[in-house]
Amino acid sequence: MTDPARVRRHAERIRELVASVVRSQIKDPRLGMITITDARITADLRDATVFYTVLGDAAAQSSTAAALESAKGMLRSTVGKALGLRHSPTLTFVLDEVQDQVKHIDDLLAAARNADAEVQRLAASAQYAGEAQPYRLDEEADEDSDDEDSDDEDAPRGAGR
């Protein structure tokens, strides 16, 4: 059974190694402005997934993916030697779409803020549909009960029974 702390350390080390190799050793012109954001490795230390982002449009992303795919063998051997494991983990590169999701969430939050501001603006000029205080207060209830008591005094005592 593999220690989770060991797995995390190896994943962090893979992220650092891949980032340094991409920065210093890969001279592929297809490689765009790339940032290695995260790496995850399976518990058996056999398969590693490396997440990356690319600055640019879809063409830059696809050319960077092709460059990473062609450099996968060199990256795997570098990672295997540096980690000192019995088996070098296979590397899978995945485009990290966190930035797009963050932008989408920010847009949703801005729309919610605008809707809240509109509701506040409408609420500021709103008026009650009926009376301002629709419920009976204790003072009014006391006055009404005094009027009922006085009506009962005028009626004969045995007339209602």
Secondary structure, DSSP 8 states (H G I E B T S, - for coil): ---HHHHHHHHHHHHHHHHHHHHHT---TT--EEEEEEEEE-TTSSEEEEEEEEES-HHHHHHHHHHHHHTHHHHHHHHHHHHT-SS--EEEEEE--HHHHHHHHHHHHHHHHHHHHHHHHHHHT---SS-S--S--HHHHHHHHHHHHHHHHHS-TTTT-
